Amino acid sequence: MIGAGLAGLSAARELRKNGHEVVVLEARDRVGGRIWTSSKWADWPLDLGATWIHGVRGNPITDLADEIQASRLVTSYDRSATYNTNGQVLTDAEEARLENMRKQVRRALRNAQNRDADVSVRQAVASLTQPLPSSSEATRFLGFVLSSEIEQEYAGSVNRLSAHWYDSAEQFDGDDALFVRGFEAITDHLATDSRIELSQVVKEIHWGQPEVRVITERTEFVADHVVVTLPLGVLQSNSVWFTPELPREKRNAIAKLGMGVLNKCYLRFNQAFWSHDVDWLEYISAHHGEWTEWVSFKRVAHMPILLGFNAADRGLEIEAWSDQQIVASAMETLRTIFGADILQPIDYQITRWAIDPFARGSYSYNALGSTPQMRNTLARPLNARLFFAGEASHQDYFGTAHGAYLSGLRVAKDVLST
């Protein structure tokens, strides 16, 4: 098993239950992969990767959480406030104009999905931008809708997201819930009794012979079957060498699917200067994607913490900034909304998923030039010896923690059927 994220851990547990000897190789010095709970703040663990169970009803992560009686908190999109570029809460008239822009975007995307040729999301809405000056309210509203409802959701740039397929994922119903102890409660549970070799960076996989050889920076492993759960971004980076080369169809799927970026900036304050009743704060920036979405932990956790997101091109851009530059940029937006005299944060935590060598991004999306079927191609076993799992290999639930978990159950079944 290559990778101790949700996919690898769930597959290893199933195979172990069915009598297989399983070794999980993990490049990091911890389990979890893109599930990463920080304990820097002892009184409130923070999830730097996946945070929520998205849609709790029927979600297999809910079942796991119930199994270990993990405490959860529910955040609500109904408890939100949207601030205009000047920092003021939207008036009723502005809300109406914003809703009209949402309808125009949805209509343009539906029209694009009814055409034979695929285009990017940005191209699909191009007709909405042509009559608008760049400084107009409508331009800002359009940028906000594209950022908040599409890029923040799918982590891909609207310049690269497929208009045909960007929203092809299925969803579970119900609230979004986060873990009081952090998402690592789930990965720690799945890792129980597994043999996990940490700090094993895989460099080569030789799968052409009856036994598969896996060569790491430190040693070599031989197995009857190998399951690869590397993130799509790592596969795209060619940092792992396959011998023989992967089939053209699989290489094509890896190349054409998109790996997105969604980065987090947690700011902790001595006390909250924002409304205690609001979970989501949205900001209509003059610059596309700039601090569009914020989450408050004041109501649900009684903690004076704000979480700001940067997605897609903007998320990638600021990875080159220093921590101080990122915090200063975030505070500039917060001062616009809440006033120049607000408190400075007493601490912060920041992610940079794109430059993480063992992730190369946050999660996958359907890029222009790709199709959902390519995810099944990515998942297809080779010679009944080399198997693939991970959120990018799940056609229905890509880009999610539950998709990663379900892909692990699927690949375990594939191995058991050989």
N, C-alpha and C positions, 0 to 999 in steps of 0.2 A: 504494500500500500504506500503510495507516494503522496504525502500531504496529510497533515493532522488537523484539517479543518472539518467543518460539519460533514461534508461528503465522505471524506476518508474515515472519520471516526464512526459514522453510522454504518458504512459498509463493513468496516473491521468488526464492529460489534455483531452484526448479523452473521458474518462468516464464522466468527469465533463460536457463536451459539450453535452453529451447524457443524462443529467439529474441525474446522480448518485452523491450522497454525498460521497466525498472521503477525507480520512485523510491519509497523507503521514508521516510515521514514519521514522526518520533518526537518526542513532546512533551518527553521527558527529555533530559538532556545526556549520556546513555549509551545503549547498546543493552542489550537483555535483558528489559526490562519487569519482570515478577515473578520473573525470574531475575536475581539481584543478588548478586554476590560482592564482599564487602568486603575490601580489602587493608590495612585499618588495622593489623592485626597481621601484619607482614611475613613471619613464620615460619609462619603458618598462615592461609590465606585462609578466610573464613567466608561461608557462604551465608545471606543474610538472607531470601531467598525460598525457592524450591524447592531442596531439598538432596539428596535421594536419587533414584536410579533405583529405583522401587518395582516389584519383580519383574523380575529381570534377564533371565529366559528369554523369548525372543521379543519383547522390548521394543525398539522402534525406537531408543530413546535408547542402548541397549547397542550397537547396530550403529554408531551415530555415534561413540560413545566408542571402539569398536574401530578405526574408520576413522582416528581421529587418535591412536590409541595412548595414550589418556588413562588415567593411573594412577587406580585406584579402591581403596577400602577397604570392607569389608563389616561392618556392624553386625548384631547378632543379637538378636532378641526372646527367644531362649532364655537369653541372658545377662542376666537381669533380677532385681531384688529389689523386693519390695513392702513398704512400711512403713506400719504402722497410724498412727492419729491421734496416738498417744503417741510416735511416732518409732521404735518397735520393729519389727523384721522380723516379719511375720506368723507365728504359730505354725501347726502343722499343723491344729489345730482351726479357727483363724481362716481359713486357706486353704480349708478344706472349706466353711465357711459362706459365704465369698465366692464360691466356685464354685457353690454352690447359688443364690445371688442371680443370678449370670450366667445360669443355666439358667432361672430364673423370668422374667428380662427377655426372654430369647430366646423363651420360650414365649408371653409376653404380646404380643410383636411379631408372631410368626407368627399368632396368633389375630387380631390387628388387620388383618393383610394378607389374611386370608381373609374379612373382612367387606366389604360393598359400599361403605359410606361410609368415606372416609378420615378419619383423626384425626392429631393430632401425636404424636410419639414419647412426649412427656410424658403425654398423655391415654391412650395405649395402655398405659402401665404404672401408671396411677393407682390401680388396685386393689391394687398392691403397697405403696402409701404410706398408704392410709387407716387401717390398724390400727396404724401405727407412730408413736411419739412422735418429734419432730424431733431429739431428742438421742440416739436409740438407735443402736446399732452397725449395725443393719439399714438405717437411713436413710442413714448414712454410706456403707455398702457400696453401696447403690443409687445414690447420687450419684456414687460413684467409677466404677461400671460405666458409667453414662450419660456421664460426662465422658471417661473414658479410652478407651472402646471406640467411642463414637459421636461426641461433639462434637469430640474431638481428631482423629478420622479425617475427618469431613465438614465441620468448621468452622462448622456451623450449630447454633443453640440447639435443644435437645430440645423447646422450646416452639414451635418453628417448623418443624422437620424433619417431612416427610411420613412417617408410619408405613408407608404403602404403598410409597413409592418411595425412601426415604433411601439404601437399600443396593443400588440397581439397577445400579450401575456394574460393569463387568467388571474382572478383575484378571489380571495376568501372574504366572506362577509364578516361584519362585526367591527368592534373597536380595534384600535392599535394599543398594544400594551408593552411596557418596558419592565425590565427586571430590577427589583430593589438591589439585588446583589450583583447585577450585571449579567450580560448574556453568557459569560463564562460558566455560569451555573449549569448551562446545558452542555457545553463542550466538556467540562470537567466530568459531568455525569457520564457522557458517552465514552470518555477515555478510561473510565474505571476498568481495571483488570486488563487493559490492552498493553501489549509490549510496544512501546514507542521509543524510537531512537531519535533524540533531538540533535540539532546541529549537524544533520546529515544532508549536505547540499548535493543533490543528484546532478551529475554532469552528463552521463550517457546511459542509454537503455538499449541493450542488444536483444532483439526479440525474434530473430530469424531462426533460432534453433529450438529444439524441444524444451530446453530450459531457458528462462529469461535471465539475463545478467543485468544488474543495476549497479553502475559504478558511481560512487560519490567522491567528494573531495578527500575522504578519509579512508574508504575501504570499498569492498565489493560484496554484493548480495546475489544469491542465486535462488530462483523461485520457479514454481510450476506456472503461476499466474501473477501478473503484475497489474495493479489498478492505478491509473494515473489520475490524480485529482488536482493537478496544477491549475492555477487560474489561467483564463484565456490570455491575459496579458503576458504571462510567463511563457506560454506556448508560442505566442507571437514574437517574443524576444529571441527565440532560438537559443536560449541559454542551456537547454537540454538537447543533446544530440541523439537522434533515433537511428539505429542501424538494424535492418535496412531502413531507408527513408520512408516516412509515412506515405500512404497512397495519395495520389494527386487530389482526389476528391476531399480527403480529410484535410490536407494542407490548404486547399482552397477555402474550406469552411473556416479554418483557423484564421486565415488571412482576411477574410471578408466580414466576419462578424466584428462588432465594435466593442472595445473595452473602454468604459467610461470612467469619469472622475467625479467624486463627491467628497469634498474635504470639510472637516469640522474645525471650528474654533470655539472652545469652551472658555467663557470668561466668568470668573468668580469674584463677587463683590462682598463688601462687609454687610451691606443690606441692599434690598431690592428698591430701585427707584422707579419701577414700572408697575403696571396694574397687577395685582395678585390674582385676579380672576381670569387672566388671559394665558392660554397655553402657546398659541402661535402668533407671532408678530411678523407682518409682511411689510416690505418696504419697496416702493416704486422708485427705483434709482434712475438718475439721469444717465447712468452708464449700464449697459446691458449686463444683467446677472450679478451686480455688485451688492452683496449682502441682502439678497431678496428675501430670504427665509430665516426666521429665528424661532427657537423654542425656549420657553421659560420653564424652569423647574421649581418655581416658587409655589404654585398651587399644589402640584401633585406630590412634591417631595419636601416642601417647606425649606428649600435651599435657594439662596440668592445667586443663582447660576443662569446665564444665558448661553445658548448654543447657536452660533451662526454658521450657515452653510455657504459654500461656494462650489458650484457645479460646472462640469464641462470645460469650455475654454477658459473661463474665469478661474475655476478650480485649479486647472493646470498652470495657468499663468502665475498665480501667487505662490506656487511651490518654490519658485526661485527667490522669493522674498525672505528676509529675515523674520524671525518671530516678532520682533519689535515693530517691523513695518506692517505685518498682518494685524497685530493688535491695534496699532495706531489707525489703520484704515477702518477696522471694525468700530472703534470708538468714535471716529468721525461721523459715521452713520448714526450711531446711538445718540451722539450730541445733537445731531440734526433733529432727531425725533424728540428727545427728552430734555434738551437744553444744555448749554455750555458748562453748567456748574455740576454736572453729574459726577459721581465718584469714579476714580480710576479703579480698574480691577486689581485685586490683591494677588491674583494668580491667573494662569491660563494653561490650556492644553490644546495642541494643534496637531493635525494630521497632514501627511503628505503621501498619499497612497500611490500616486503615479511613479514616484522615484523609489518606492519600496521595491527592492529587487525580487522579492518573493510574492509580489502581488501585481505590480505594474498597472495599477488601476484599482478602482473600487468594485465595479461589477459590470457585466456585459450588457450590451444593447444591440438592437437590430439596425445595423448601419445600411446606408444606401448601397446597393449592390449585393446585399445578403438577403436570405429568405429564412423563415422559421425552420424549414426542412434541414437547413445546414446544421442545426443543433442536433438533430437525430444522426446526421452524418458524423458529427464530432463524437457522439456517444457510442457509435457502432464498434463492437470488439474486432480485433484483428487476430486471425489464426487461433481463436479460442485461447489465446495466451495473454494478449495485451488489451486491457479494458480501460474505459474512460468515464469519469464522472466529474461532478462540479456543477455549479449553478448555470454555467454557460452551455451545458449539455442538456438542459431541461427545456423542452420547447414551450411548455405551458407556464412555467414558473421561474423563468430565467431572471437573474438580477435580484434574487431573494434568498434569505436564509432557508426558508422552507423548501425552495427549489433545490438548493444544495443538499439538504437532508434527504429529500425524496430521491435525488439522483444516486445517493449512496445506497439506499434500499434497492433501487433498480439494478445497480451494477452488481450488488451482492447476489441478487437473483440470477443475473446473467452468468456469474462465475459458478454458482451452484448448479446451473443447468448444463454445464459443459461436461 
